[in-house]
């Protein structure tokens, strides 16, 4: 898996908001394993470009929140509470590091 720093991100603070909201929904089970997530629906729901949505999906895939089904569609992965907490800590650390730059 790639680290978050290795994945390009659209130059917009919107991706952080979208990422945080989708991550919360995945970790709390609002979005569950059977839900398919598309760039188009994500972009429309949050009012961002498909590029931002694509970047968010790629980042979520890199940390194990999303996978792809056999047809190449994005799906939510099953996440345990312990894994969810670990992901929160990783993202929080990245946000802190990015504010120091």
trRosetta pair geometry for C-beta under 8 A, 3 or more apart (Angstrom, degrees):
i j d omega theta_ij theta_ji phi_ij phi_ji
1 62 5.5 128 -175 -165 99 66
1 63 7.5 115 174 -86 142 28
1 64 7.4 -41 -108 -49 156 87
2 6 4.4 -121 -176 79 109 127
2 7 5.7 117 113 -53 135 93
2 62 5.0 -61 65 -135 87 123
3 6 5.0 96 58 0 75 104
3 7 7.8 -150 94 -8 43 87
3 62 7.5 87 -178 164 5 130
4 7 6.1 -61 -156 30 39 108
4 59 6.0 46 -131 -144 90 99
4 62 6.4 151 -85 101 58 137
4 63 7.0 10 -69 -57 101 110
4 90 7.4 144 -18 153 135 109
4 91 7.9 137 -83 -101 165 63
4 94 5.5 -32 89 -106 150 152
5 94 7.6 -160 -60 -131 81 110
7 55 7.4 140 145 -158 105 78
7 58 5.5 177 -165 126 132 113
7 59 5.5 172 96 -87 151 73
7 62 5.7 -127 -44 -33 145 158
8 55 6.9 -91 105 -121 68 110
9 15 5.6 -171 -171 86 109 168
9 55 5.0 109 -133 -180 56 137
9 59 7.1 29 -92 -58 103 129
10 14 7.8 -28 93 61 121 98
10 15 5.7 149 54 -51 95 129
10 49 7.1 168 -135 62 163 116
10 51 5.1 113 -84 124 130 102
10 52 4.5 -83 39 -90 153 69
10 55 5.0 -150 -9 -4 88 155
12 15 5.8 110 80 -15 86 90
12 48 7.4 156 109 -143 149 114
12 52 5.9 -50 60 -99 135 124
13 16 5.6 -40 -172 25 63 115
13 17 7.1 61 138 -16 76 99
14 17 5.6 -57 -157 37 45 110
14 18 6.1 40 151 -17 76 107
14 46 7.2 134 175 146 109 119
14 48 5.0 163 139 -103 139 123
14 52 5.7 -8 93 -156 114 154
15 18 5.7 -57 -146 42 33 110
15 19 5.9 37 155 -23 68 108
15 48 7.5 126 -77 -158 57 158
15 52 5.1 -142 -80 -159 88 93
15 55 5.6 -42 -125 96 138 123
15 56 5.5 -164 -154 -69 86 93
15 59 7.9 100 169 4 118 147
16 19 5.7 -52 -142 37 28 112
16 20 6.2 27 158 -19 63 108
16 95 7.1 97 -142 -106 129 108
17 20 5.9 -56 -147 37 27 109
17 21 6.3 21 159 -14 63 109
17 46 7.4 155 105 -160 102 126
18 21 6.1 -61 -148 39 27 106
18 22 6.2 18 161 -11 66 111
18 42 7.0 82 -170 174 126 104
18 46 4.8 42 -104 -155 105 171
18 48 6.0 -59 -59 0 144 152
18 52 6.6 114 16 146 156 109
18 53 7.1 -110 171 -99 157 60
18 56 5.0 -74 110 -91 118 156
19 22 6.2 -64 -145 42 25 103
19 23 5.9 27 158 -22 64 114
19 56 5.0 -153 -77 -136 79 99
19 59 6.3 -27 -116 86 128 139
19 60 7.1 -170 -137 -61 86 96
19 91 7.4 -175 135 -140 123 136
20 23 5.7 -56 -142 37 25 114
20 24 6.4 28 158 -21 62 106
20 91 7.6 154 -93 153 77 147
21 24 5.8 -53 -150 33 29 111
21 25 6.6 26 153 -15 63 106
21 46 7.4 158 59 -99 143 121
22 25 5.7 -56 -150 39 35 111
22 26 6.3 35 152 -20 67 106
22 31 7.1 0 -162 6 73 154
22 37 7.7 77 -152 -139 129 151
22 42 7.2 3 -83 -132 140 115
22 56 6.6 99 29 161 147 128
22 60 6.8 -62 111 -81 127 147
23 26 5.7 -56 -148 37 30 111
23 27 6.1 21 158 -13 67 112
23 60 7.1 -156 -82 -110 83 106
23 65 6.4 -74 -116 -121 76 160
23 87 6.9 -156 -160 131 121 127
23 88 7.7 143 148 -87 131 72
23 91 7.0 6 -137 -41 174 167
24 27 6.0 -60 -140 42 28 105
24 28 6.0 10 165 -5 65 115
24 30 7.8 22 118 22 72 127
25 28 6.3 -62 -135 47 24 99
25 30 3.9 -77 -154 67 81 119
25 31 4.5 64 132 -4 105 101
26 29 8.0 38 175 -65 25 23
26 30 7.6 -61 -48 53 23 79
26 31 5.0 -36 -84 68 60 110
26 60 7.6 142 -24 -155 164 128
26 65 5.3 63 131 -167 165 109
26 66 7.8 -92 -112 -62 151 76
26 76 5.4 -169 -127 -141 98 115
26 77 7.9 38 -171 49 124 67
26 79 6.2 68 145 10 96 142
26 84 8.0 -179 107 -113 85 106
27 79 5.8 -70 -109 100 60 142
27 81 7.9 89 -174 -119 91 51
27 84 3.8 114 -141 -141 111 127
27 87 7.3 -154 -83 65 126 129
27 88 7.5 45 -100 -53 168 105
29 32 5.5 23 -164 -82 69 96
31 35 4.9 -111 -162 64 78 154
31 37 7.1 27 -161 -68 140 118
31 76 4.9 166 135 -73 98 149
32 35 5.7 107 56 -8 54 106
32 76 6.0 177 143 79 14 144
33 75 6.8 36 -173 161 54 108
33 76 5.5 -119 -98 86 31 93
33 77 7.1 13 -112 -162 83 15
33 78 5.3 -4 -78 -66 123 81
34 75 7.6 -36 -144 -154 15 113
34 76 7.9 -20 31 47 27 104
35 75 7.0 143 80 -148 49 68
35 76 5.3 34 59 1 96 120
36 69 7.5 -52 -105 -5 104 131
36 73 5.1 -12 -148 150 119 128
36 74 6.5 114 -166 77 65 63
36 75 5.7 -42 -103 -91 60 76
37 41 6.8 -131 -160 70 55 120
37 42 6.2 49 178 -54 99 114
37 57 6.9 -180 112 -110 119 112
37 66 6.8 -80 47 -123 134 129
37 74 4.4 -61 67 103 87 119
37 75 7.1 158 13 -99 84 24
37 76 6.9 91 -21 -49 118 80
38 41 4.6 87 60 11 93 100
38 42 6.7 -162 88 -5 46 88
38 73 7.4 -43 -83 -152 82 95
38 74 6.8 168 -83 39 35 111
39 42 5.9 -64 -148 42 27 109
39 43 5.9 26 158 -19 67 112
39 50 4.9 59 154 -154 118 91
39 53 4.5 127 -155 110 70 124
39 54 5.2 8 -118 -69 127 77
39 57 6.6 -82 -85 -12 79 146
40 43 5.9 -58 -145 37 25 109
40 44 6.2 20 159 -15 63 111
40 50 6.7 -9 -85 -105 52 110
40 53 7.7 166 -42 102 15 165
41 44 5.8 -57 -143 40 29 109
41 45 6.0 30 159 -22 65 110
42 45 5.9 -55 -142 36 26 111
42 46 6.4 -6 168 9 62 112
42 48 7.7 -35 132 57 81 108
42 53 4.1 137 95 -143 114 118
42 56 6.8 -154 161 72 145 132
42 57 7.0 -180 15 -54 168 106
43 46 6.8 -77 -145 51 21 88
43 47 7.9 75 168 -99 54 1
43 48 5.4 -109 -138 77 66 69
43 49 6.2 -40 -141 147 120 16
43 50 4.8 -46 -64 -82 156 55
43 52 7.0 123 -110 64 88 91
43 53 4.1 -85 -60 -30 84 142
44 47 7.6 22 -172 -71 26 41
46 52 8.0 -115 94 108 128 125
46 53 7.4 157 45 -85 121 96
48 52 4.0 -81 158 75 126 141
48 53 6.0 151 90 -47 109 82
49 52 5.0 104 57 5 77 96
49 53 7.1 -139 101 0 45 88
50 53 5.3 -53 -146 42 39 115
50 54 6.0 46 152 -25 69 104
51 54 5.7 -51 -146 34 29 113
51 55 6.5 31 153 -19 62 105
52 55 5.7 -55 -150 35 31 112
52 56 6.5 33 152 -19 65 105
53 56 5.7 -54 -150 35 32 112
53 57 6.4 31 153 -18 65 106
54 57 5.7 -55 -148 37 31 111
54 58 6.4 32 153 -20 65 106
55 58 5.7 -54 -147 36 31 111
55 59 6.4 30 155 -17 64 106
56 59 5.9 -56 -150 37 30 110
56 60 6.3 28 154 -18 65 108
57 60 5.7 -56 -146 38 30 111
57 61 6.3 35 153 -22 64 105
57 66 6.2 -61 -160 66 72 167
57 74 5.6 -75 -153 -102 124 153
58 61 5.6 -52 -149 34 31 114
58 62 6.5 34 152 -24 63 105
59 62 5.6 -53 -150 31 33 113
59 63 6.8 11 159 -2 65 105
60 63 6.4 -67 -150 45 31 96
60 65 4.1 -75 -172 68 89 119
60 66 4.4 60 118 0 109 112
61 64 7.7 50 -176 -66 30 19
61 65 7.3 -84 -66 57 26 72
61 66 4.7 -58 -77 75 67 98
61 67 7.0 120 -130 -93 85 30
61 68 7.6 16 -122 -35 127 91
61 74 7.6 -99 -71 -125 110 101
63 87 5.6 106 155 -128 131 106
63 90 6.6 171 -132 91 132 149
63 91 7.9 -8 -96 -58 172 95
64 67 8.0 6 -155 -61 51 87
64 77 6.0 -84 166 63 68 161
64 79 7.7 127 122 -99 97 98
64 83 7.3 -89 105 -178 132 127
64 87 7.6 -130 62 -86 97 123
65 76 7.2 -43 162 -144 72 68
65 77 6.0 -174 178 34 22 107
65 79 6.6 -3 -122 -67 67 136
65 87 6.8 95 -64 -140 106 159
66 74 5.2 -12 -176 -163 129 99
66 75 6.8 145 -159 72 75 35
66 76 6.4 -55 -107 -106 68 38
66 77 6.2 -164 -106 -13 13 94
67 74 7.7 142 79 -152 32 52
67 75 5.6 -28 69 65 80 88
67 76 8.0 21 25 125 79 10
67 77 4.9 94 -15 -73 104 100
68 72 5.4 -11 -179 -143 127 35
68 73 6.4 143 -155 65 75 30
68 74 6.2 -44 -99 -92 70 41
68 75 6.8 125 -126 15 20 86
69 72 7.3 -52 67 17 65 18
69 73 5.1 -6 35 55 107 87
69 75 5.2 74 -43 -19 96 132
76 79 8.0 -79 171 -10 94 103
79 83 5.0 -132 -163 88 79 121
79 84 5.1 95 146 -64 121 89
79 87 7.6 -39 -153 -2 136 143
80 83 4.6 94 53 8 79 102
80 84 6.9 -139 94 -8 41 87
81 84 5.5 -53 -146 34 33 116
81 85 6.5 34 156 -20 66 102
82 85 5.9 -52 -151 33 31 110
82 86 6.6 32 151 -18 63 105
83 86 5.6 -55 -152 36 34 114
83 87 6.4 34 152 -20 66 105
84 87 5.8 -57 -152 35 31 111
84 88 6.5 35 151 -22 65 103
85 88 5.6 -50 -150 32 34 114
85 89 6.6 34 152 -18 65 103
86 89 5.8 -55 -153 35 32 111
86 90 6.5 33 151 -20 65 105
87 90 5.6 -52 -148 34 35 113
87 91 6.3 30 157 -14 67 106
88 91 6.0 -59 -148 40 29 107
88 92 6.1 30 154 -21 65 109
89 92 5.7 -53 -143 37 30 113
89 93 6.4 32 156 -21 63 105
90 93 5.8 -57 -154 34 28 112
90 94 6.6 27 151 -18 64 106
91 94 5.6 -54 -149 35 35 112
91 95 6.4 36 153 -20 67 103
92 95 5.8 -53 -149 34 32 112
92 96 6.5 32 153 -18 64 105
93 96 5.7 -55 -149 36 32 111
93 97 6.3 31 154 -18 66 107
94 97 5.7 -54 -146 38 32 111
94 98 6.2 31 156 -20 66 107
95 98 5.8 -56 -146 36 29 110
95 99 6.6 27 155 -19 63 105
96 99 6.0 -59 -154 33 31 108
96 100 6.9 30 151 -22 63 106
97 100 5.8 -59 -157 30 35 113
97 101 7.3 42 150 -31 64 98
98 101 5.9 -42 -158 14 40 116
